Amino acid sequence: MYFKSTFFEDYTLGDKRVTLGRTLTETDFVVHAGHTGDFFPHHLDAEWCKTQPFGQRIAHGTMVFSIGIGLTASEINPEAFSKGYDRLRFIKPVFIGNTIRSEVTISEKTAGKKPGYGQVTEHVEIFNEHNEVVLACDHLLVVKLRPA
């Protein structure tokens, strides 16, 4: 991780960055359940899941989101602040042993509501090892304009 100042003017529509992968483990499932209190059998009961359509435990969508977004945090931009996430969708199930990676594409730039700032939207897609999109969302950033 390193610091890199990137101002609003420096963002280019269509620019993309791709992360390395991360294989999800049973420990990830258990730790996430403990952090969130989500102990639903879909995530933790292997025997019950054998009787369900997917036949195995399904990753918490919030865990896939958290890990996938965490993978994108490789550089710290002191000129940008996260405003939140829009249009979050869990598209395909993720299972123990799947490897996910993230792709971030600059999809929109608009004038900011606050003087000296603009808004940048990063479209985030999280893929499994089969190159299938498993999660998608838009990350909204408030970014400083370059000083005059």
Disulfide bonds with the S-S distance in Angstrom:
none
